[in-house]
Amino acid sequence: MVLAWLAGLGALAIIASTVLLYAPDKSRAVLEVAYPGDYRTVGGVRLRLRDTGPRDAPAVILLHGFGASLDTWEAWAQALSSRFRVVRFDLPGFGLTGTDPTGDYTDARAIEILLGLMDQLGIHRAGIVGNSLGGRIAWNFAARHPDRVSRLVLVSPDGFASPGFAYGKAADVPLMMRALPYVAPRGMLKANLAAAYARPEALSEMTVTRYRDMLLAPGVRAAILARLEQTVLRDPGPVLSNIRTPTLFLGGEMDGMIPISNAADYLRLMPNAILVRLPDAGHLPFEEDPLGSLPPVERFLCGETP
């Protein structure tokens, strides 16, 4: 009885907080003006993308992490576009790509969309760069379609189960997360983003605003919740050990989200992987220190030693 009463109080507290912090979706028209991009329908999904650099240059595709958008790569994309064709897009369920009409937010669906986009753009092979969630999609794509990937760059990739999580089963979505489609407290978002930086003071208010705007894009918060419910991690060992694509693992030594110690597992399993450590970087080195973090990636994509 006491436990049920306490649970009821907790539920009431959540409801009250949700009412006080309620934040509706923002207008798509307004967001599309503020965050320009091109649009292309792939597999029934209207993707927001940017395709820059010489069309006859080697292609590089950038895959962002959880809760981010193609804008996270802005500094790297600008620099790489002088010698590469650089393609980046908002993954389904994020940013101004928004919802997938199928309701499928699994990695397999993301891989299907990536393959379809490459086919539409006439890109047979590309260097694939992925961060966090995008890293997990990248190495799974390389395993399934090795002929389509020239080089693989994994920036703090996701894939191994964190403490408290298990392989082969969907994670339990906390009750507080159920309120996500209705709230978007800026302070909480800023704190989460700051934890991804080695130097939290480097996180600008403009960056926080962009992340929050993308979170408030129509349908995105519900899609994020659906993705969490659909995510079932598998032991990555068998997949990673079959990847022969030359791979660069880029890890920030100050990464508090996916520790650089995970690199040892990737290097043990992937025969053609090398590691570059960034001593003063966190989880998002391309945002926090783009000029300092890009050189080893650019050298690797050019076939040189990082």
C-alpha positions as CSV (number, residue, x, y, z in Angstrom):
1,M,0.0,0.0,0.0
2,V,2.8,2.4,0.9
3,L,4.7,1.6,-2.2
4,A,1.6,2.1,-4.3
5,W,1.0,5.5,-2.6
6,L,4.6,6.6,-3.2
7,A,4.4,5.5,-6.8
8,G,1.2,7.5,-7.2
9,L,2.8,10.6,-5.7
10,G,5.8,10.1,-8.1
11,A,3.4,9.9,-11.0
12,L,1.6,13.1,-9.8
13,A,4.9,14.9,-9.5
14,I,5.8,13.9,-13.1
15,I,2.4,15.1,-14.4
16,A,2.8,18.4,-12.5
17,S,6.3,18.9,-13.9
18,T,5.2,18.1,-17.4
19,V,2.4,20.7,-17.2
20,L,4.8,23.4,-15.9
21,L,7.6,22.6,-18.4
22,Y,5.3,21.9,-21.4
23,A,6.9,22.9,-24.7
24,P,5.1,22.4,-28.0
25,D,6.7,21.6,-31.3
26,K,8.1,24.5,-33.3
27,S,6.8,25.4,-36.8
28,R,8.6,23.4,-39.5
29,A,8.5,26.5,-41.8
30,V,10.2,28.6,-39.2
31,L,12.9,26.0,-38.5
32,E,13.6,25.4,-42.2
33,V,14.3,29.1,-42.6
34,A,16.6,29.2,-39.6
35,Y,18.4,26.0,-40.5
36,P,18.6,25.7,-44.3
37,G,19.2,22.5,-46.2
38,D,18.3,20.6,-49.3
39,Y,15.6,17.9,-49.2
40,R,15.4,14.5,-51.0
41,T,13.0,11.7,-50.4
42,V,14.7,8.3,-49.8
43,G,12.7,5.2,-48.9
44,G,9.6,7.3,-48.2
45,V,11.5,9.6,-45.8
46,R,12.1,13.3,-46.6
47,L,15.7,13.8,-45.7
48,R,17.3,17.1,-44.9
49,L,20.8,17.1,-46.3
50,R,23.8,19.1,-47.5
51,D,26.0,18.0,-50.4
52,T,29.1,20.2,-50.8
53,G,32.4,20.0,-52.5
54,P,33.4,18.9,-56.0
55,R,31.1,16.3,-57.4
56,D,34.0,14.4,-59.0
57,A,36.0,14.3,-55.8
58,P,36.1,11.3,-53.4
59,A,33.0,11.2,-51.3
60,V,32.7,11.4,-47.5
61,I,29.5,10.9,-45.6
62,L,29.1,12.2,-42.1
63,L,26.6,10.5,-39.7
64,H,25.7,12.4,-36.5
65,G,25.0,11.1,-33.0
66,F,21.9,10.8,-30.9
67,G,19.8,14.0,-30.6
68,A,22.1,15.9,-33.1
69,S,21.7,16.9,-36.7
70,L,23.8,17.5,-39.8
71,D,24.8,20.9,-38.3
72,T,27.0,19.3,-35.8
73,W,29.6,18.7,-38.6
74,E,29.6,22.3,-39.9
75,A,33.2,23.1,-39.2
76,W,34.6,19.7,-40.4
77,A,32.3,19.8,-43.5
78,Q,33.5,23.2,-44.6
79,A,37.1,22.2,-44.3
80,L,36.8,18.8,-46.0
81,S,34.7,20.2,-48.9
82,S,37.9,21.7,-50.4
83,R,39.1,18.2,-51.5
84,F,36.1,15.9,-50.9
85,R,32.4,15.7,-51.8
86,V,30.9,15.9,-48.4
87,V,27.4,14.6,-47.7
88,R,25.6,14.9,-44.4
89,F,22.0,14.5,-43.4
90,D,19.7,14.5,-40.5
91,L,19.1,10.8,-39.6
92,P,15.4,9.7,-39.6
93,G,13.8,10.7,-36.3
94,F,16.1,13.7,-35.8
95,G,16.4,17.3,-36.9
96,L,14.4,18.5,-39.9
97,T,14.3,15.1,-41.5
98,G,11.8,14.3,-38.7
99,T,9.6,11.3,-38.5
100,D,9.9,8.1,-40.6
101,P,6.4,7.2,-41.9
102,T,7.1,3.6,-41.3
103,G,7.7,4.2,-37.6
104,D,10.9,2.1,-37.9
105,Y,13.9,3.7,-36.1
106,T,16.2,0.6,-35.9
107,D,19.8,0.6,-37.2
108,A,18.7,-1.6,-40.0
109,R,16.3,1.0,-41.3
110,A,19.0,3.7,-41.0
111,I,21.4,1.5,-43.1
112,E,18.6,1.1,-45.7
113,I,18.2,4.8,-45.9
114,L,21.9,5.5,-46.2
115,L,22.3,2.9,-49.0
116,G,19.3,4.4,-50.8
117,L,20.8,7.9,-50.5
118,M,24.1,6.8,-51.9
119,D,22.4,5.2,-54.8
120,Q,20.3,8.3,-55.5
121,L,23.4,10.6,-55.4
122,G,25.4,8.3,-57.6
123,I,28.0,7.6,-54.9
124,H,29.3,4.0,-55.3
125,R,31.9,4.2,-52.5
126,A,32.5,6.7,-49.8
127,G,34.5,7.3,-46.6
128,I,32.0,7.0,-43.8
129,V,32.5,9.0,-40.6
130,G,30.2,8.4,-37.7
131,N,29.9,9.7,-34.2
132,S,28.3,7.9,-31.3
133,L,25.0,6.5,-32.6
134,G,26.2,7.5,-36.1
135,G,29.3,5.5,-35.4
136,R,27.3,2.4,-34.6
137,I,25.3,2.8,-37.9
138,A,28.6,3.4,-39.7
139,W,30.3,0.2,-38.6
140,N,27.2,-1.9,-39.2
141,F,26.9,-0.4,-42.7
142,A,30.6,-1.3,-43.4
143,A,29.9,-4.8,-42.3
144,R,26.9,-5.3,-44.5
145,H,28.1,-3.3,-47.5
146,P,31.9,-3.5,-47.5
147,D,32.1,-2.7,-51.2
148,R,30.4,0.7,-50.6
149,V,32.9,1.9,-47.9
150,S,36.4,3.1,-48.8
151,R,37.5,4.2,-45.3
152,L,35.7,4.2,-41.9
153,V,36.2,6.8,-39.2
154,L,34.6,6.1,-35.8
155,V,34.4,9.1,-33.5
156,S,33.5,7.8,-30.0
157,P,31.2,5.1,-31.5
158,D,28.3,3.4,-29.7
159,G,27.9,-0.3,-29.8
160,F,29.1,-2.0,-26.6
161,A,26.5,-2.3,-23.8
162,S,27.0,0.2,-20.9
163,P,26.9,-1.0,-17.3
164,G,23.3,-1.8,-16.4
165,F,22.3,-2.7,-20.0
166,A,22.2,-6.1,-21.6
167,Y,22.5,-7.5,-25.1
168,G,19.5,-9.0,-26.8
169,K,16.8,-7.0,-25.0
170,A,15.3,-3.6,-25.3
171,A,16.3,-1.2,-22.6
172,D,13.8,-0.1,-20.0
173,V,12.8,3.5,-20.9
174,P,12.6,5.4,-17.6
175,L,9.2,6.9,-16.6
176,M,10.7,10.4,-16.7
177,M,11.6,9.8,-20.4
178,R,7.9,9.2,-21.2
179,A,7.4,13.0,-20.7
180,L,9.9,13.8,-23.5
181,P,7.3,14.4,-26.2
182,Y,5.9,17.3,-24.1
183,V,8.9,18.9,-22.5
184,A,12.3,20.3,-23.5
185,P,13.8,22.1,-20.5
186,R,16.8,24.2,-21.8
187,G,18.7,23.9,-18.6
188,M,18.6,20.1,-18.6
189,L,19.6,20.0,-22.2
190,K,22.5,22.3,-21.7
191,A,23.8,20.2,-18.8
192,N,23.6,17.1,-20.9
193,L,25.5,18.8,-23.7
194,A,28.1,20.3,-21.4
195,A,28.9,16.7,-20.1
196,A,29.9,15.9,-23.7
197,Y,32.6,18.6,-23.7
198,A,36.0,18.3,-22.1
199,R,35.7,22.1,-21.5
200,P,32.0,22.9,-20.8
201,E,32.8,26.6,-21.2
202,A,33.3,25.9,-24.9
203,L,29.6,25.1,-25.3
204,S,28.0,28.2,-26.7
205,E,24.4,29.3,-26.2
206,M,24.0,29.3,-29.9
207,T,24.8,25.6,-30.0
208,V,22.4,24.9,-27.1
209,T,19.7,26.8,-29.0
210,R,20.3,24.7,-32.1
211,Y,20.0,21.4,-30.3
212,R,16.9,22.5,-28.6
213,D,15.3,23.8,-31.8
214,M,16.0,20.4,-33.5
215,L,14.5,18.7,-30.5
216,L,11.4,20.8,-30.9
217,A,11.1,20.0,-34.6
218,P,7.7,18.4,-35.4
219,G,7.5,14.8,-34.2
220,V,11.1,14.4,-33.2
221,R,10.6,13.9,-29.5
222,A,8.1,11.1,-30.1
223,A,10.5,9.6,-32.6
224,I,13.3,9.7,-30.1
225,L,11.2,7.8,-27.6
226,A,10.3,5.3,-30.3
227,R,13.9,4.8,-31.1
228,L,14.8,4.1,-27.5
229,E,12.0,1.5,-27.3
230,Q,13.2,-0.2,-30.5
231,T,16.9,-0.3,-29.7
232,V,18.1,-3.8,-28.9
233,L,21.9,-4.0,-28.7
234,R,23.6,-7.1,-30.0
235,D,27.1,-8.3,-29.1
236,P,29.2,-6.4,-31.6
237,G,32.1,-8.8,-31.6
238,P,31.1,-11.0,-34.5
239,V,30.2,-8.0,-36.7
240,L,33.3,-6.0,-35.9
241,S,35.7,-8.9,-36.5
242,N,34.5,-9.3,-40.0
243,I,35.2,-5.7,-41.0
244,R,38.3,-5.4,-43.2
245,T,37.8,-1.8,-44.2
246,P,40.7,0.5,-43.1
247,T,39.3,2.1,-39.9
248,L,40.4,5.1,-37.8
249,F,39.1,5.1,-34.2
250,L,39.1,8.7,-32.9
251,G,38.6,9.0,-29.2
252,G,38.6,11.9,-26.7
253,E,40.5,11.1,-23.5
254,M,38.0,13.3,-21.6
255,D,34.9,11.6,-23.1
256,G,32.5,11.1,-20.2
257,M,29.8,9.5,-22.3
258,I,31.6,6.7,-24.2
259,P,35.0,6.1,-22.5
260,I,38.1,5.9,-24.7
261,S,38.9,2.6,-22.9
262,N,36.2,1.1,-25.3
263,A,38.8,1.6,-28.1
264,A,40.7,-1.5,-26.9
265,D,37.7,-3.7,-27.7
266,Y,37.5,-2.2,-31.2
267,L,41.2,-2.6,-31.9
268,R,41.2,-6.2,-30.6
269,L,38.3,-7.1,-32.9
270,M,39.0,-5.1,-36.0
271,P,42.2,-6.2,-37.9
272,N,42.6,-3.0,-39.9
273,A,41.8,-0.4,-37.2
274,I,44.1,2.2,-35.7
275,L,43.6,4.6,-32.8
276,V,44.2,8.3,-32.5
277,R,43.7,9.7,-29.0
278,L,42.7,13.4,-28.5
279,P,44.1,14.3,-25.0
280,D,41.9,17.4,-24.5
281,A,38.7,16.3,-26.2
282,G,35.4,14.9,-25.0
283,H,32.6,13.2,-26.9
284,L,32.1,15.9,-29.6
285,P,35.6,16.9,-30.8
286,F,34.3,18.2,-34.1
287,E,32.2,20.8,-32.2
288,E,34.5,21.5,-29.3
289,D,37.8,21.7,-31.2
290,P,37.2,21.3,-34.9
291,L,40.6,22.6,-36.1
292,G,42.5,20.5,-33.6
293,S,40.6,17.3,-34.1
294,L,40.3,17.2,-37.9
295,P,43.9,16.8,-39.2
296,P,44.2,13.1,-38.4
297,V,40.9,12.4,-39.9
298,E,41.7,14.3,-43.1
299,R,45.1,12.5,-43.5
300,F,43.4,9.2,-43.0
301,L,40.7,9.9,-45.5
302,C,43.5,10.8,-48.0
303,G,45.2,7.5,-47.4
304,E,48.0,8.9,-45.3
305,T,49.1,8.0,-41.8
306,P,47.0,10.0,-39.3
